[in-house]
C-alpha cells in the first residue's frame, strides 16, 4: 500500500486481506483439508519453506492467515524497533485460547524450567499451569507481582525462571501489573515475557511497546465480539522462532483453528474500534453507578480513582475498558438474587460479546481453583463479574437497578 494506514479501524478492516483468485470482495472460507500442487517441484518447495502455506490446513490456511496478519498488525500498529523500522510480528491462530497458551508454554519451557506468574489469573490459565505444566516437571511460581520490590529477589531465588506470564487486567479482580517494569527486570535475568491481552485488546493496550516477547489472546472474546466462535492466537516478535519451534508445537499438538471460525473472527475484527469505544463508554458509566450505590460493598474497576491500579492503568492503557467486578453488601446470597433477577443482561460465562454478560467466578470460571487460593487472590464467594456490552446505557442501568433493588 502506497500510503501507510493511520487509523485503528483502517488497519482492522484492510490489514491481512488476501486477494481471492476469483475476485471475491471478502476473504472466503477456505473449507479444505488439503491443497493441491501444480507439480512435484512446487510441492517440495512448499514443504521446504518456513512458511508452511497451502499444504494442509492443520499447518495453515488462507482463512487463518488473514486473521493472523490482521491481529499482528493491530498489536504492532504505530510501534517501532530500536532502529526506527516498523515492528513486524508473527501470529498463529489456534482453536481456542487454551490451545494458544499450550503452544506458548510448551514451545518455551522444558522440565526443570520455571514459569513466574501472579495472583488472580483466569481459572483455565491457573489450572493449565498447576495441573499440566507442574505434572511434567515445570516449576510454577505465583507471586504478588504488584509488589515490584520483591521481583529481583524472586529471580535470584529461582534462577530457572525462563518465562514470566502476565495477565493484565486480570480475571476477575481487574488488577493490573506493570508490564514495562516487570519486562525490564525479566530481561536482566534472561527470562522471556508473555502477556495475556484478552481483556484490553490491542486497541486499549499494546504490550509489545514495553519489550515483551509474546502476546496472547482468547479471540473468542472482544476480538470476535459476537460470541460466534471459539479461538485463540499467539503473537511473537521473534519471527524465526514463531515459524519454527512455535509452529512445530502448534502443528503437532493439533491446536489449529478452523476456516469457518476464522471467517467469523475476521468479520468481528473489522468493527473492533467501534465496539470498544461503546463498550468502554458503557463500562465507565456502570462502574460509576455501582460505586455510588448504597447496596454495593465494593467495585473492582481500574477507572475508579479508588482502585489500587488506577494510575498504572492510566500509564499503560488507553482506557480502563469495559470489564469490572463487584460485590453486594449481602455477599453470596445477595449476589445470587441479583443475577437471578436480571431481565436484559445475560447470565453467561465468557466476555467481550455485544451484550452485557454477568457471571459468578467462584462457582463458574474459577471453580477449579482451590477456595483458599481464590480468597487469597480476592475472588470471594460473593464476587460478580460483568462484561459490559454495547446496549443503550439507560437500559443496562435500568436492569441493574431493578435487579439490586427488587
Protein Blocks (a to p, Z undefined) as FASTA:
>chain_A
ZZacfbfklmmmmgopacdfklpabacddddfbdcdfblklmmmmmmpmblghkbfkloc
fklmmmmmmmmmmmmgopacfkopacdddddddfbfklmmmmmmmmmgcehiacdddehi
afklmmmmmmmmmmnopacddddfklmmlmmmmmmmmmmbmbdcddddddfklpacdfkl
mmmmmmmnopacdddfklnommlocfklnopabdcddfklmmnonopagcdddddfblml
mmmmmmmmmmmnopaccfklmmmmmmmmmmmmmmmmmmmmmmmmmmmmmmmpmklmbdcd
fkbmklmklmmmmmmpcbebjadcdddfklmmlmmmmmmmpmkbccdehehiabdcdddf
klmmmmmpcfklmmmnopafklccddddfbdfklmmmmmmmmmmZZ
